[in-house]
Structure formats: C-alpha cells, structure tokens
C-alpha cells in the first residue's frame, strides 16, 4: 500500500467520524428543541402553532437548499450545512 492510499484511507475515516459527530449534534439539537418547547410556559395551542410554523419554515428552507444543490451539481454535507446555517444567519442571501 503506497502513501497516497494510506492518506486517502485516513481522510475517509476522519470524514466518517466528523459526519457522525455532525449527525449527533443535529439529532441532539432536535431533541433539545422538542424538550424545550414541551416544557415551555406557553399554552399547548400556542406551542403547537409555533412548532408547526417553524417546521414548515425549516422544511421549505431545506427543500430550497436541496433544489439549489441539484442545480449547481454540488454534493456533500459540508456545503449543505454552510447554506443552511451561514445563509440563515446572514439574512438568507443567495450568493456563496
């Protein structure tokens, strides 16, 4: 096995570990959000409306990002996460 193959194998293992960590953060964030909303001081109907609105907004945003991915032929979790978190924080602009 040559040096390039060893390096490539290590990089793949590293990316797999990072992907698992990111999935853990996303799942943990989702569970934390659900628990936070469950124990919030607002009424059940208010909380339900907030959850429904946020859920719809999030799915629309994810759908937009996936459509953009298809158009640009860019693949990978890193680009998608950048679009979701950075563009959301910066006001939802479309420039990279």
C-alpha positions in Angstrom: 0.0 0.0 0.0 1.5 3.3 -1.0 1.5 6.6 0.8 -1.4 8.1 -1.2 -3.7 5.2 -0.4 -2.8 5.4 3.3 -3.6 9.1 3.3 -6.8 8.6 1.4 -7.9 5.9 3.8 -7.2 8.1 6.8 -9.1 11.0 5.3 -12.1 8.8 4.6 -12.1 7.6 8.2 -11.8 11.1 9.5 -14.7 12.3 7.4 -16.9 9.4 8.6 -16.1 10.4 12.2 -16.9 14.0 11.5 -20.2 13.1 9.8 -21.2 11.0 12.8 -20.4 13.9 15.2 -22.5 16.3 13.0 -25.4 13.9 12.9 -25.1 13.7 16.7 -25.3 17.5 17.0 -28.3 17.7 14.7 -30.2 14.9 16.5 -29.2 16.4 19.9 -30.4 19.8 18.8 -33.7 18.5 17.6 -34.3 16.6 20.8 -33.3 19.6 22.9 -35.6 21.8 20.9 -38.5 19.4 21.3 -37.9 19.2 25.0 -37.6 22.9 25.3 -40.9 23.5 23.5 -42.6 20.8 25.6 -41.7 22.4 28.9 -42.3 26.0 27.7 -44.6 28.3 29.7 -46.9 28.9 26.7 -50.2 27.1 26.2 -50.4 23.9 24.2 -52.1 25.5 21.2 -49.6 28.4 21.1 -46.7 26.0 21.3 -48.3 23.8 18.6 -48.7 26.7 16.3 -45.1 27.8 16.8 -43.8 24.3 16.2 -46.0 24.0 13.0 -44.7 27.3 11.7 -41.1 26.6 12.4 -41.4 23.1 11.0 -42.9 24.4 7.8 -40.2 27.1 7.5 -37.4 24.7 8.1 -38.7 22.2 5.5 -39.1 25.0 2.9 -35.6 26.1 3.6 -34.2 22.5 3.3 -36.2 22.0 0.1 -34.7 25.2 -1.4 -31.2 24.2 -0.5 -31.6 20.7 -2.0 -33.0 22.2 -5.2 -30.1 24.6 -5.3 -27.8 21.6 -4.8 -29.3 19.8 -7.8 -28.9 22.9 -10.0 -25.3 23.5 -9.0 -24.4 19.8 -9.0 -22.6 20.3 -5.7 -22.8 17.4 -3.3 -21.8 16.9 0.3 -23.0 17.6 3.7 -20.5 20.5 4.3 -21.9 22.7 1.5 -25.5 22.0 2.6 -24.7 22.8 6.3 -23.0 26.0 5.2 -26.0 27.1 3.2 -28.4 26.3 6.0 -26.6 27.9 8.9 -24.5 30.7 7.4 -27.0 32.0 4.9 -29.8 31.8 7.6 -27.6 33.9 10.0 -26.7 36.4 7.2 -30.3 37.0 6.2 -30.8 34.3 3.7 -28.8 35.7 0.8 -28.2 33.6 -2.3 -24.6 34.4 -3.0 -21.8 31.9 -2.0 
